[in-house]
Amino acid sequence: MNEAQVKLKRTESILLELIPEALGALNDKRLHELNVIEVKCSRGKSDAKVYLDPASFSDEEKKTYISLLKKARPIIETHCLKDQGWYRCPNFTFEFDEQLKKSQSMEELFRKIAKEPQ
C-alpha cells in the first residue's frame, strides 16, 4: 500500500466517525437512527459515497431518508470541515448498501441447490 492509499484510507475512516456525529447533531430525529456502514472516497478525495445500513426500511422510507440527507448534505460537510480544519471536504452521496441483502439471497440459493437431490 503506497502513501496515497494510506491517506485515502485515513480520510475514509475519519469520515466514518464524523458523519454519524454530524447526523446526531441535526435537528431531525429521523436521521439519528441511520447507521453508516462504509465511506468510499474517490481517488482525488473530491467525492465520497456514504453507504447506509438498510435495516428494515421500506423503499418509500429509503427515498424519504435519501431526500432528507440530500438537504442536510451541506450541513454535514460543514461539520466535517470545521472538525478537521480541512480546506475542502468531499461531496457526499448517500446510498443504502444492498450488498448484504444480495449476499444473503445468494447464500439462500446455494442452500436450496445443495438440498435438491441429484
Summary of the structure (lengths in Angstrom):
residues: 118
radius of gyration: 17.5
end to end distance: 46.3
largest distance: 62.8
contacts: 293
relative contact order: 0.16
helix: 60%
strand: 15%
